[in-house]
Amino acid sequence: MEKLQIAKDLIKRRAIDIVRRKIERLKTPMDMVVLTLKAQKDLPEPLIALELFGGLGLGHTADYEPLCSYLELWEIKPNYAKFAKKLFKTATVKTGDSIKAIKEKKLLRESYNFIVIDNLWGCCNQEYYEHFDLFSAIFDFLGPKKGVLILSVLYNMDEIVLKEGNIPQEATRKIKEFYGINGDKGVINLDAKKVIDIYKNKVPRGKFNITSTFLVPRSSFIAYLVMVIERNG
Ligand SMILES: C[S@@+](CC[C@H](N)C(=O)[O-])C[C@H]1O[C@@H](n2cnc3c(N)ncnc32)[C@H](O)[C@@H]1O
């Protein structure tokens, strides 16, 4: 099953790369994140990158990997991590639980200037939900002075309901808790503007200053939320 998934993802990525190389106007959502940061003069050079839910790295890591002088990719599934290691020869690929590593301060560097936290929707049966368990701890690793945090976030979840059926009860409970929402309807109606405000309010005040925030949609219900954050003092 994993082998089949790897083969499918590899074919998709090859097709994307051919089109990206041949037609300059066609960009992936991660390309748009990088271009926007560059236009704003907010793209760190070089990138000291951390990818916490790396998978094979074919979804978006491959888009920014050439800009990295250091890339640390965490993936819990050994077969996926093995594949990512083959694909990104100079990257440091760690097989393991990145959320646990953050909580136990076992990441390999003290700070990173480009942190990417992908989505876990529908993926794996595990104790965590999305990035909720690591969000407050990630700021310790952003820096040393300034960094970019890129989170895959869910919004307009009525689209998910239409596509996949009802959102599981446990997911609804965790979303309500993290976003501070009262009724189940609020989970479904969580719009992109509200999501941005909620995350901005969750950045530890006093210690950090958000200098830019923008959203790049990946689909009608998943987007990259990009925050450029500097340390105060
Ligand atoms: C949506 S996929 C990642 C796709 C990838 N970012 C890309 O661009 O191709 C999420 C990945 O996170 C991994 N994962 C789930 N929980 C994890 C954890 N606690 N630590 C590290 N990886 C985890 C899953 O095995 C899965 O491969």
The ligand as an SDF file (V2000), in Angstrom:
LIG
                    3D

 27 29  0  0  0  0  0  0  0  0999 V2000
    0.2460   15.2300    4.5880 C   0  0  0  0  0  0  0  0  0  0  0  0
    1.5840   14.1690    4.8100 S   0  0  0  0  0  0  0  0  0  0  0  0
    2.9780   15.1360    4.4480 C   0  0  0  0  0  0  0  0  0  0  0  0
    3.2190   15.5470    3.0610 C   0  0  0  0  0  0  0  0  0  0  0  0
    4.5370   16.2500    2.8820 C   0  0  0  0  0  0  0  0  0  0  0  0
    4.6780   17.4040    3.7400 N   0  0  0  0  0  0  0  0  0  0  0  0
    4.8140   16.6100    1.4560 C   0  0  0  0  0  0  0  0  0  0  0  0
    4.9950   17.7750    1.1580 O   0  0  0  0  0  0  0  0  0  0  0  0
    4.8770   15.6900    0.6410 O   0  0  0  0  0  0  0  0  0  0  0  0
    1.7720   14.0570    6.5590 C   0  0  0  0  0  0  0  0  0  0  0  0
    2.9350   13.1730    6.9760 C   0  0  0  0  0  0  0  0  0  0  0  0
    3.1640   13.3500    8.3590 O   0  0  0  0  0  0  0  0  0  0  0  0
    3.5900   12.1250    8.8980 C   0  0  0  0  0  0  0  0  0  0  0  0
    3.3700   12.1960   10.3590 N   0  0  0  0  0  0  0  0  0  0  0  0
    2.2200   12.0670   11.0390 C   0  0  0  0  0  0  0  0  0  0  0  0
    2.4250   12.2660   12.3540 N   0  0  0  0  0  0  0  0  0  0  0  0
    3.7420   12.5550   12.5140 C   0  0  0  0  0  0  0  0  0  0  0  0
    4.5580   12.8750   13.6420 C   0  0  0  0  0  0  0  0  0  0  0  0
    4.0230   12.9320   14.8670 N   0  0  0  0  0  0  0  0  0  0  0  0
    5.8650   13.1070   13.4320 N   0  0  0  0  0  0  0  0  0  0  0  0
    6.3960   13.0440   12.1740 C   0  0  0  0  0  0  0  0  0  0  0  0
    5.6650   12.7550   11.0600 N   0  0  0  0  0  0  0  0  0  0  0  0
    4.3630   12.5080   11.2270 C   0  0  0  0  0  0  0  0  0  0  0  0
    2.7200   11.1010    8.1850 C   0  0  0  0  0  0  0  0  0  0  0  0
    3.3010    9.8200    8.2280 O   0  0  0  0  0  0  0  0  0  0  0  0
    2.6490   11.6880    6.7830 C   0  0  0  0  0  0  0  0  0  0  0  0
    3.6380   11.1410    5.9490 O   0  0  0  0  0  0  0  0  0  0  0  0
  1  2  1  0
  2  3  1  0
  2 10  1  0
  3  4  1  0
  4  5  1  0
  5  6  1  0
  5  7  1  0
  7  8  2  0
  7  9  1  0
 10 11  1  0
 11 12  1  0
 11 26  1  0
 12 13  1  0
 13 14  1  0
 13 24  1  0
 14 15  1  0
 14 23  1  0
 15 16  2  0
 16 17  1  0
 17 18  1  0
 17 23  2  0
 18 19  1  0
 18 20  2  0
 20 21  1  0
 21 22  2  0
 22 23  1  0
 24 25  1  0
 24 26  1  0
 26 27  1  0
M  CHG  2   2   1   9  -1
M  END
$$$$
